[in-house]
């Protein structure tokens, strides 16, 4: 094996240096770093605009006509017992009807440009679709009432129905605020060391979007590595430079050198982007300092932490994440190298990359499907563990679930072991067929042709 790999370092050094010197690569790195550097200040500017809007609550509604067949709820809103910063200055007028003709006459006047009609109706018929309390807000289509304000007002009333009933019953407001607030629950399991972990293997909606974002980024990583390996192989094969290279090094050394070079290019790009992102955080602090001058994380990162998207960040987990991404990239790089060797012309590269693209999409869709089903909760089965350990899918899901604290380090180490094993198996396969694939200058080799070469021990020159 050592003889087969002799010279890979020279291939690696040349491929890496030439790629990093290229104008396209420099422009790509500059653009990505610029985006990363501007990301946090821009997000703070956007959130800052929303906060400014919230600091000046306003509504286009001025007066509310209300009908309430319960006789108690509407009075609490009209008497301002239910407080609202936005709707606290509205004037209320009670009515004794709520039929459509009456509502139309009431709010269809020339001077009623900023008025709505609120109907609170209680239905005690359990067989009716309207059983319970129903809230309706009416406004004139050509009035000055904004549709968003009308919806917000109806939502405000609906959210405070319970509070209004309790206030009418004389319950203390402090006790009401404790009673009607949302109550979260979670079931935890204690392990033999006294540690607690979540009994639910599902993920929240926020964690799902975090996972989806990471899968998209990792698809970009794999595509970057795979396209670079394939491009290097096909270009040298089409220009017949490959034939000169093979006179001094073995085919396996060629593939390993180019895969390692492409993986390091990916690591270099993301290291540059990571540094720019860290600088973006400090830039954000200098542009939007806190009131006490202390260093604070941007709001978007703070939300990630608050919503449980970064509970599993530890030094060991971060090291495992880097190892899995690097090994996964190398695995897909080997697949791309084999795919690139099946074609002889640069214009045919897309045809040859179908094997790589199909493998990558299957590997990405499996974790995506798992994340969608995990959002509903429940326990993991054989499918989930296959996705975690399968080499084509592990790099797309294990890093995120480590960050979320959803999987153990032992499972992540298992994924690392499987990736190493399959990289070795791919290299053993390359050892049998790769030389003949690189020398093949005819039609694009099909998968059955490559498998046929492997069965014959590499004999033949392809097509």
C-alpha positions in Angstrom: 0.0 0.0 0.0 2.9 2.4 0.8 4.3 1.9 -2.7 0.8 2.6 -4.2 0.7 5.9 -2.3 4.2 7.1 -3.1 4.2 10.6 -4.6 0.7 11.6 -3.3 2.2 14.5 -1.4 3.6 16.0 -4.6 0.2 15.6 -6.3 -1.4 17.2 -3.3 1.0 20.1 -3.0 0.7 21.0 -6.7 -3.1 20.6 -6.9 -3.6 22.7 -3.7 -1.2 25.5 -4.7 -2.5 25.8 -8.3 -6.1 25.9 -7.1 -5.5 28.5 -4.4 -3.6 30.7 -6.9 -6.4 30.7 -9.4 -8.4 33.9 -9.8 -11.7 32.2 -9.5 -10.8 30.7 -6.1 -9.6 34.0 -4.8 -12.8 35.8 -5.9 -14.9 33.0 -4.3 -13.1 33.3 -1.0 -13.3 37.1 -1.0 -17.1 37.0 -1.7 -17.8 34.4 1.0 -15.7 36.2 3.6 -17.4 39.5 2.8 -20.8 37.9 3.2 -19.7 36.4 6.6 -18.2 39.7 7.7 -21.4 41.6 7.0 -23.8 38.9 8.3 -24.1 39.9 12.0 -24.3 43.7 11.5 -27.0 43.2 8.8 -29.0 40.9 11.0 -28.8 43.4 13.9 -29.9 46.2 11.6 -32.9 44.1 10.5 -33.8 43.2 14.1 -33.1 46.7 15.2 -35.7 48.1 12.7 -38.3 45.6 14.1 -37.4 46.7 17.7 -37.8 50.3 16.7 -41.2 49.5 15.3 -42.2 47.7 18.5 -41.1 50.7 20.6 -43.7 52.8 18.9 -46.9 50.7 19.0 -49.7 52.2 17.0 -52.9 51.1 15.4 -55.2 52.5 12.8 -58.3 51.5 14.9 -59.8 54.3 17.0 -63.2 53.0 18.1 -64.8 49.6 18.7 -68.5 48.8 18.7 -68.9 45.5 20.5 -71.6 42.9 21.0 -71.2 40.3 23.8 -73.8 37.7 24.5 -71.8 36.5 27.6 -72.4 39.9 29.3 -69.0 39.8 31.0 -66.1 39.6 28.6 -66.6 42.7 26.5 -67.0 44.8 29.7 -63.4 43.9 30.8 -62.0 45.1 27.5 -64.2 48.3 27.4 -63.3 49.1 31.0 -59.6 48.7 30.2 -59.2 46.0 32.8 -57.4 43.9 30.2 -54.5 46.2 29.4 -52.7 46.6 26.1 -50.0 49.0 25.1 -51.2 49.1 21.5 -55.0 49.0 22.0 -55.1 50.8 25.4 -56.5 54.1 24.0 -59.4 52.7 22.0 -62.9 53.9 22.8 -65.7 51.3 23.1 -69.5 51.4 22.6 -71.8 48.5 23.5 -74.5 47.4 21.0 -77.4 45.0 21.4 -77.3 43.5 17.9 -74.8 41.6 15.8 -76.7 40.9 12.6 -74.9 41.7 9.3 -77.4 44.5 8.3 -77.0 46.2 11.6 -73.2 46.0 11.5 -73.1 47.4 7.9 -75.3 50.4 8.9 -73.2 51.0 12.0 -69.7 51.1 10.5 -70.7 52.1 6.9 -70.8 55.8 7.7 -68.7 58.6 6.2 -67.1 59.5 9.5 -66.5 55.9 10.6 -63.2 55.6 8.9 -61.3 54.0 11.8 -63.9 51.8 13.5 -64.4 48.1 13.8 -67.2 45.9 15.1 -66.3 43.2 17.7 -68.6 40.3 18.2 -68.1 37.9 21.1 -70.4 35.0 21.0 -70.8 32.0 23.3 -72.4 28.8 21.9 -73.3 26.1 24.4 -74.4 23.5 21.9 -71.7 20.8 22.1 -72.8 19.4 18.8 -72.2 22.7 17.0 -69.0 23.5 15.1 -69.1 26.9 16.9 -69.2 25.3 20.4 -67.4 27.6 22.9 -66.5 31.3 22.6 -66.1 32.8 19.1 -64.5 36.2 18.4 -65.3 38.1 15.2 -63.8 41.5 14.1 -65.5 43.4 11.3 -64.1 46.4 9.4 -65.2 48.2 6.3 -63.2 47.3 3.2 -62.7 50.9 2.1 -62.1 52.3 5.5 -58.8 53.5 7.0 -58.5 50.4 9.2 -55.4 48.3 8.3 -56.1 44.6 7.8 -53.0 43.8 9.9 -54.3 45.9 12.8 -57.8 44.3 12.6 -56.1 40.8 12.8 -53.9 41.9 15.6 -56.9 43.3 17.6 -58.9 40.1 17.1 -55.9 38.1 18.2 -55.5 40.3 21.3 -59.1 39.8 22.3 -58.9 36.0 21.7 -55.7 35.6 23.7 -57.2 37.4 26.6 -60.6 35.8 26.9 -59.6 33.7 29.9 -58.1 36.7 31.6 -61.3 38.7 31.1 -63.4 35.9 32.6 -61.1 35.6 35.6 -61.0 39.3 36.2 -64.8 39.4 36.1 -64.8 36.6 38.8 -62.6 38.8 41.0 -59.3 36.8 40.7 -56.2 38.7 41.5 -54.3 39.8 38.4 -51.0 38.5 39.6 -52.5 35.0 40.0 -54.1 35.3 36.6 -50.8 36.0 35.0 -49.4 32.9 36.5 -52.4 30.8 35.6 -53.0 31.7 32.0 -49.3 31.7 30.8 -48.0 28.8 28.6 -46.8 25.9 30.6 -44.0 23.7 29.2 -43.3 20.2 30.2 -40.5 17.7 29.5 -39.8 14.1 30.6 -36.2 13.4 31.5 -34.5 10.0 32.0 -31.7 9.6 34.6 -28.7 7.4 33.5 -26.7 5.2 35.8 -24.4 8.2 36.6 -27.2 10.5 37.5 -27.1 12.5 34.3 -30.5 13.6 32.8 -31.3 13.4 29.1 -34.4 14.0 27.1 -36.7 11.0 26.7 -38.0 12.3 23.4 -35.9 11.7 20.3 -37.9 14.3 18.3 -36.7 17.8 17.5 -38.5 21.1 17.8 -39.4 23.2 14.8 -36.6 25.6 15.6 -34.1 22.7 15.7 -35.5 21.3 12.5 -34.8 24.6 10.6 -31.3 24.6 12.2 -30.8 21.0 10.9 -32.1 21.9 7.5 -29.8 24.9 7.2 -26.8 22.8 8.2 -27.7 20.1 5.6 -27.8 22.7 2.9 -24.3 24.0 4.0 -22.9 20.5 4.0 -24.3 19.8 0.5 -22.3 22.9 -0.6 -19.2 21.5 1.1 -19.6 18.1 -0.6 -20.3 19.7 -4.0 -17.3 21.9 -3.6 -14.9 19.0 -2.9 -16.5 16.7 -5.4 -16.5 19.2 -8.3 -12.9 20.2 -7.6 -11.6 16.6 -7.6 -13.6 15.8 -10.7 -12.4 18.9 -12.4 -8.7 18.2 -11.7 -9.0 14.6 -12.9 -11.0 15.3 -16.1 -8.9 18.3 -17.1 -5.6 16.4 -16.8 -7.1 13.3 -18.5 -8.5 15.4 -21.4 -5.2 17.2 -21.9 -3.3 13.9 -21.7 -1.2 15.4 -18.8 -2.5 12.4 -16.8 -0.5 10.0 -18.9 2.8 11.8 -18.0 1.8 11.9 -14.3 1.2 8.1 -14.3 4.8 7.5 -15.4 6.1 8.6 -12.0 3.2 7.9 -9.5 0.5 5.3 -9.1 -3.2 6.0 -9.8 -4.1 5.6 -6.1 -1.5 8.3 -5.2 -3.1 10.6 -7.9 -6.6 10.2 -6.4 -5.5 10.5 -2.8 -3.4 13.6 -3.5 -6.2 15.3 -5.3 -8.9 14.3 -2.7 -6.7 15.6 0.1 -5.9 18.8 -1.8 -9.6 19.4 -2.5 -10.6 18.7 1.1 -7.9 21.1 2.3 -9.2 23.7 -0.1 -12.6 23.3 1.5 -11.1 23.6 5.0 -9.2 26.7 4.0 -12.3 28.4 2.6 -14.3 27.6 5.7 -11.5 28.6 8.0 -11.4 32.0 6.2 -15.2 32.3 6.5 -15.2 31.3 10.2 -12.6 33.9 11.0 -14.6 36.5 9.0 -17.7 35.4 11.0 -16.0 35.8 14.3 -14.8 39.3 13.2 -18.4 40.0 12.2 -19.5 39.3 15.8 -16.9 41.8 17.2 -17.8 44.3 14.4 -21.5 44.0 15.5 -20.5 44.7 19.1 -18.7 47.9 18.1 -21.5 49.1 15.8 -24.3 48.2 18.3 -22.7 48.3 21.8 -24.8 47.2 24.8 -26.0 49.7 27.3 -23.4 48.7 29.9 -20.6 48.2 27.3 -20.3 44.5 28.0 -19.7 42.0 25.1 -22.9 40.4 24.0 -23.7 37.9 21.3 -25.8 39.1 18.4 -29.5 38.4 18.8 -29.6 35.7 16.1 -26.9 33.7 18.0 -28.6 34.3 21.3 -31.8 32.9 19.9 -29.9 29.8 18.8 -28.7 29.2 22.3 -32.1 30.0 23.9 -34.0 27.6 21.6 -31.7 24.6 22.3 -29.7 24.6 19.0 -26.3 24.7 20.7 -26.6 22.6 23.9 -24.1 20.0 22.7 -21.1 22.3 22.0 -18.1 20.9 23.8 -14.4 20.6 22.8 -14.7 16.9 22.1 -17.9 17.3 20.1 -16.4 20.1 18.0 -13.4 17.9 17.3 -15.7 15.1 16.3 -17.7 17.4 14.0 -14.5 18.5 12.2 -13.3 14.9 11.8 -16.7 13.7 10.4 -16.9 16.6 7.9 -13.3 16.1 6.7 -13.7 12.3 6.5 -17.1 12.6 4.8 -15.6 15.1 2.3 -12.7 12.7 1.6 -15.2 9.8 1.0 -17.3 11.9 -1.4 -14.0 13.1 -3.0 -13.0 9.5 -3.7 -16.5 8.9 -5.3 -16.1 12.1 -7.4 -12.6 10.9 -8.5 -14.0 7.6 -9.7 -16.8 9.5 -11.5 -14.4 11.9 -13.1 -12.2 9.1 -14.4 -15.2 7.7 -16.3 -15.1 10.5 -18.9 -12.4 11.6 -21.3 -13.6 15.1 -22.2 -14.3 18.2 -20.1 -17.7 18.8 -21.8 -18.7 15.2 -20.7 -18.0 15.9 -17.0 -21.6 16.5 -16.1 -22.5 13.1 -17.6 -19.8 11.3 -15.6 -20.7 13.2 -12.3 -24.2 11.6 -12.3 -22.9 8.8 -10.1 -21.5 11.3 -7.6 -24.6 13.6 -7.7 -27.0 10.6 -7.2 -25.0 9.3 -4.3 -24.8 12.8 -2.7 -28.6 13.5 -3.1 -29.5 10.1 -1.5 -27.1 10.8 1.3 -28.6 14.2 1.9 -32.3 13.3 1.5 -32.1 10.4 4.0 -31.2 12.8 6.9 -33.7 15.4 5.6 -36.5 12.8 5.7 -35.4 11.7 9.2 -35.4 15.3 10.4 -39.0 15.8 9.1 -40.2 12.7 10.8 -38.3 13.5 14.0 -40.1 16.8 14.3 -43.2 14.9 15.3 -41.4 13.2 18.2 -41.2 9.5 19.0 -38.3 7.2 19.5 -35.6 6.2 17.1 -35.7 2.9 15.3 -33.4 1.0 12.9 -33.8 3.6 10.1 -32.4 6.5 12.2 -29.4 4.5 13.3 -28.7 3.4 9.7 -28.8 7.1 8.7 -26.3 8.0 11.5 -23.9 5.3 10.5 -24.3 5.1 6.7 -21.2 6.7 5.2 -23.2 8.6 2.5 -25.5 10.2 5.0 -23.6 10.4 8.3 -21.7 13.6 7.5 -25.1 15.3 6.7 -26.7 14.6 10.1 -24.2 13.7 12.8 -22.6 17.2 13.1 -26.0 18.9 13.7 -27.3 16.3 16.1 -24.0 16.6 18.1 -24.5 20.3 18.4 -28.1 19.8 19.4 -27.0 17.2 22.0 -29.3 14.6 20.4 -26.8 11.8 20.0 -24.0 10.4 22.1 -20.3 10.7 21.4 -20.1 6.9 21.1 -22.5 7.0 18.2 -20.5 9.7 16.6 -17.3 7.7 17.0 -19.1 4.8 15.4 -19.9 7.0 12.4 -16.2 8.0 12.2 -15.2 4.3 12.2 -17.6 3.4 9.4 -16.4 6.4 7.3 -12.7 5.3 7.7 -13.6 1.7 6.8 -15.5 2.8 3.7 -12.7 5.1 2.6 -10.3 2.2 2.8 -12.7 0.0 0.8 -13.0 2.6 -1.9 -9.3 2.9 -2.1 -9.0 -0.9 -2.4 -11.5 -0.7 -5.3 -9.5 2.1 -6.9 -6.4 0.0 -6.7 -8.1 -2.6 -8.9 -9.6 -0.4 -11.6 -8.4 3.2 -11.5 -5.3 2.9 -13.7 -7.4 1.5 -16.6 -10.1 4.1 -16.1 -7.5 6.9 -16.3 -6.0 5.5 -19.5 -9.5 5.0 -21.0 -10.0 7.8 -23.7 -13.1 6.5 -25.5 -16.8 6.8 -24.6 -17.9 7.6 -21.1 -17.6 4.5 -18.9 -20.8 3.3 -17.4 -21.1 1.9 -13.9 -21.4 -1.7 -15.3 -18.1 -1.1 -17.2 -16.4 -0.1 -14.0 -17.8 -3.1 -12.1 -16.7 -5.3 -14.9 -13.2 -4.0 -14.6 -13.2 -4.7 -10.9 -14.4 -8.3 -11.4 -11.6 -8.9 -14.0 -9.0 -7.3 -11.6 -8.6 -4.2 -13.8 -7.9 -6.1 -17.0 -8.8 -4.3 -20.3 -8.6 -0.7 -21.3 -12.3 0.2 -21.0 -14.0 1.5 -24.2 
